[in-house]
Amino acid sequence: MIFEALLMGIIVGKVKGGQFKRLGYMTLKFPFMVILSFILMLMTSIMISIGHEAFIKHRMILYIISYCILFLVLFLNLHNKSIWLILIGTIANFAAIVLNQGSMPIDLKILQNTGFENMLQSISMGALPNYISLDQAYPLTEYLGKRLVTPNFYPLKQIFTIGDALISLGLFLYIQKIMQSKIYRKAVGVIRFDHQGKVKR
């Protein structure tokens, strides 16, 4: 959903009169740490899916580290209102995973109804320990798990959490804001001379 949110944000931002070049003037502090966080999350999920025992055993710690990195960046950027949505969504996903010992609750019935048979079978067999069924989830965290699904008309079937939805909405709004922003980087080190020979910067 994140990719779609970014794409839709760019499209809507352009329709509203925004400019693509303003995406280069993002005011997000420490963006490289966001990338680091997502790489760590993605790598952990991939290694778990292929059955790497070390990643399976230490997935809780790895998820906590990646989320803490992301939290740090979000807290440093709360001056952007849309970041609050991303933060709330991230907290929701973090709570669902940590309270369930490193596993995200997921609705197995939705997996079956939407055709994710391979994933359903893997979870049922214990091959994907980073997912558990909703009835195994810590009390109330079942509402934070993957239990929402994209509508029938949507070309890509996806199962997502309420946290994912909030994060995507926050990104969608943030991209639009940047594209319509009037803040530009000022040229640095450009020296001009007036007609009297005085230096101007």
Stockholm file with secondary structure:
# STOCKHOLM 1.0

chainA/1-201         MIFEALLMGIIVGKVKGGQFKRLGYMTLKFPFMVILSFILMLMTSIMISIGHEAFIKHRMILYIISYCILFLVLFLNLHNKSIWLILIGTIANFAAIVLNQGSMPIDLKILQNTGFENMLQSISMGALPNYISLDQAYPLTEYLGKRLVTPNFYPLKQIFTIGDALISLGLFLYIQKIMQSKIYRKAVGVIRFDHQGKVKR
#=GR chainA/1-201 SS CHHHHHHHHHHHHHHTTCCGGGGGGCCCSCHHHHHHHHHHHHHHHHHHHTTCHHHHHTHHHHHHHHHHHHHHHHHHTTTSHHHHHHHHHHHHHHHHHHTTTSCEEECHHHHHHTTCHHHHHHHHHTSCTTEEEGGGSCTTGGGTSBCEECCTTSSSCCEECHHHHHHHHHHHHHHHHHHHCCCCCCCSSCCEECTTSCEEC
#=GC SS_cons         CHHHHHHHHHHHHHHTTCCGGGGGGCCCSCHHHHHHHHHHHHHHHHHHHTTCHHHHHTHHHHHHHHHHHHHHHHHHTTTSHHHHHHHHHHHHHHHHHHTTTSCEEECHHHHHHTTCHHHHHHHHHTSCTTEEEGGGSCTTGGGTSBCEECCTTSSSCCEECHHHHHHHHHHHHHHHHHHHCCCCCCCSSCCEECTTSCEEC
//
